[in-house]
């Protein structure tokens, strides 16, 4: 079967790409919600400007610190289970924001949300490398990357409406419920290609014959991976560019 025919008849990988992009949108909803609800949160917890800054930064610190360990966990246990566990916990933590009392709990929950949501972007990247041959990856990569920006378009008006109509706690509870519902979809729909129930034999053959990444779990050593990563000049250039 030609590559053109497979592209017409095999669409499961593109549904996977849509699921990954949706996951990134929801992953960023929490950040959008905190930004939009910041004045209301500050009033509710009687936060100074510095303390409100901690609410923002403590999430960023834990999210950043967890990036490399999250990648290692994805290599060891696979995209499906790491993402499922992360999404379940970050959804419940987001819902818990609606019931928090006290600054310390607020800091702790924001820190934990950063840890549990850190795997989303690496997971989307790894899943794309599993489901798409190299010649097709540019579009799905650009889709989930742009989803992070598109989350502002969807999330800001939604949170603003919920805060205006109800309050900031309802906004977080609503986002948490949306995350839980999506987690159920992801749980039952996402799998690596050879285990997916809806993929056709032709599409699976096409992916396996043209894809260099045949396995979800990798056996590379963590320290060796770090050495390779941080001795690469392109990696340093990217990190400096994003700083």
C-alpha positions in Angstrom: 0.0 0.0 0.0 1.4 3.4 -0.9 2.1 6.1 1.6 -0.6 8.3 0.1 -3.2 5.5 0.5 -2.2 5.0 4.1 -2.6 8.7 4.8 -6.1 8.6 3.5 -7.2 5.5 5.3 -5.2 5.7 8.5 -6.3 8.6 10.8 -5.7 7.3 14.3 -2.4 9.0 14.7 -4.1 12.4 13.9 -6.8 11.7 16.5 -3.9 11.1 18.9 -2.4 14.4 17.9 -5.7 16.2 18.7 -5.9 14.5 22.1 -2.3 15.6 22.8 -3.1 19.2 21.8 -6.2 19.2 24.0 -4.1 18.0 26.9 -1.7 20.9 26.5 -4.6 23.4 26.4 -6.0 22.0 29.7 -2.5 21.9 31.2 -2.2 25.6 30.6 -5.7 26.5 31.8 -4.5 26.4 35.4 -1.9 29.0 34.7 -4.4 31.2 32.9 -6.8 30.8 35.8 -4.3 31.9 38.4 -3.4 35.0 36.3 -7.0 36.0 35.7 -8.1 35.3 39.3 -5.0 36.8 40.9 -6.8 39.9 42.4 -9.6 37.8 43.8 -7.1 35.2 45.3 -5.1 38.1 46.8 -8.1 39.4 48.5 -9.4 36.0 49.7 -6.1 35.1 51.3 -5.0 38.6 52.3 -1.8 38.3 50.3 0.8 41.1 50.0 2.3 41.7 46.6 5.3 39.6 47.6 3.1 36.7 48.8 1.1 36.8 45.5 4.5 36.6 43.7 5.3 33.4 45.6 2.0 31.9 44.4 3.1 32.4 40.9 6.8 31.6 41.2 6.5 28.5 43.4 4.6 26.8 40.6 7.3 27.8 38.1 10.1 26.5 40.3 8.5 23.1 40.8 7.5 22.8 37.2 11.0 23.6 36.0 12.8 21.4 38.5 10.5 18.4 37.5 11.2 18.7 33.7 14.2 16.4 33.6 12.9 13.8 36.1 9.6 13.8 34.2 11.4 12.9 31.0 13.2 10.1 32.7 9.9 8.7 34.1 8.4 8.8 30.6 11.3 6.9 29.2 11.0 4.3 32.0 7.3 3.8 32.3 5.9 5.1 29.1 3.7 8.0 28.1 0.3 6.4 28.9 0.8 5.7 32.6 3.0 8.7 33.5 0.4 11.0 31.9 -2.6 9.3 33.4 -1.2 9.5 36.9 -0.1 13.1 36.4 -3.4 14.2 35.0 -5.5 12.5 37.7 -3.5 14.2 40.5 -3.2 17.6 38.9 -6.9 17.6 38.2 -7.7 16.8 41.8 -5.3 19.4 43.0 -6.9 22.0 40.7 -10.3 21.2 42.2 -8.9 21.5 45.7 -8.0 25.1 45.0 -11.7 25.8 45.4 -11.7 24.7 49.0 -8.3 26.0 50.3 -8.1 28.0 53.5 -4.7 29.5 54.6 -1.6 30.7 52.8 0.5 27.7 53.5 -1.9 25.3 51.9 -2.1 27.6 48.9 1.7 27.5 48.5 1.8 23.7 48.9 -1.0 23.0 46.4 0.6 25.4 43.8 4.0 23.7 44.3 2.4 20.2 43.8 0.4 21.3 40.8 3.7 22.4 39.2 5.3 19.0 39.8 2.3 17.0 38.5 1.7 19.0 35.4 5.4 19.0 34.4 5.1 15.8 32.3 2.5 17.1 29.9 4.8 18.8 27.3 7.5 16.1 27.4 4.7 13.5 27.1 3.2 15.2 24.1 6.6 15.4 22.4 7.4 11.7 23.1 4.0 10.5 22.0 4.4 12.4 18.8 7.7 10.7 18.2 6.1 7.3 18.7 3.0 7.9 16.6 4.5 9.8 13.7 7.4 9.1 11.3 10.0 11.9 11.1 8.6 13.3 7.8 5.2 13.9 9.5 6.2 15.3 12.9 6.4 19.0 12.1 2.6 19.5 12.0 1.7 17.5 15.2 4.6 19.2 17.0 3.4 22.6 15.9 -0.2 21.8 16.9 0.6 20.9 20.5 3.1 23.8 20.8 0.5 26.3 19.5 -2.1 24.8 21.9 -0.1 26.3 24.8 -0.8 29.7 23.3 -4.3 29.0 22.3 -5.1 28.1 25.9 -5.0 31.8 26.7 -7.7 32.5 24.0 -10.0 29.9 25.5 -9.1 30.0 29.2 -9.0 33.8 29.9 -12.6 34.5 28.8 -13.9 31.3 30.5 -12.2 32.1 33.8 -13.2 35.7 33.6 -16.9 34.7 33.0 -16.9 32.2 35.9 -15.3 34.7 38.3 -17.8 37.5 37.2 -20.8 35.2 37.3 -19.8 33.2 40.4 -16.4 33.5 42.1 -12.8 32.4 41.6 -13.3 29.2 43.6 -16.0 28.1 41.2 -13.6 28.8 38.3 -11.0 26.4 39.6 -13.6 23.8 40.5 -15.0 24.0 36.9 -11.5 23.7 35.4 -10.8 20.7 37.6 -14.0 19.0 36.6 -13.2 19.6 32.9 -9.7 18.1 33.5 -11.2 15.0 35.2 -13.5 14.4 32.2 -10.7 14.8 29.8 -8.5 12.5 31.9 -11.2 9.7 31.5 -11.0 10.3 27.7 -7.2 10.1 27.7 -7.2 7.1 30.0 -9.3 5.0 27.7 -8.2 6.3 24.3 -4.4 6.8 24.4 -2.0 3.9 24.0 1.2 3.4 22.0 0.6 2.3 18.4 1.0 -1.4 18.8 -1.5 -1.6 21.7 -4.1 0.8 20.3 -7.5 -0.8 19.6 -8.6 1.5 16.8 -5.5 1.6 14.7 -5.7 -0.3 11.4 -3.1 -2.9 10.4 -2.0 -0.7 7.5 -1.5 2.4 9.6 0.4 0.4 12.2 2.7 -1.1 9.5 3.3 2.4 8.1 4.3 3.8 11.4 6.5 0.9 12.4 8.3 0.8 9.0 9.0 4.5 8.9 9.5 5.3 12.5 12.9 5.2 14.3 11.3 5.1 17.7 9.8 1.7 17.9 9.6 1.4 21.8 7.8 3.5 24.3 10.1 2.6 27.2 13.8 3.4 26.8 16.7 1.8 28.6 19.2 4.7 28.4 20.9 5.7 31.7 19.8 8.9 33.3 23.2 10.4 33.9 24.4 9.4 30.4 21.4 11.2 29.0 22.2 14.3 31.0 25.8 14.2 29.8 24.7 14.0 26.1 22.1 16.7 26.6 24.3 19.3 28.3 27.3 18.7 26.0 25.2 19.6 23.0 25.6 23.2 21.8 22.2 23.3 20.3 20.6 22.5 23.6 22.5 25.4 25.3 21.4 27.7 22.5 17.8 26.7 23.0 18.0 27.2 26.8 19.6 30.6 26.4 17.0 31.6 23.9 14.1 30.7 26.2 15.7 32.4 29.2 
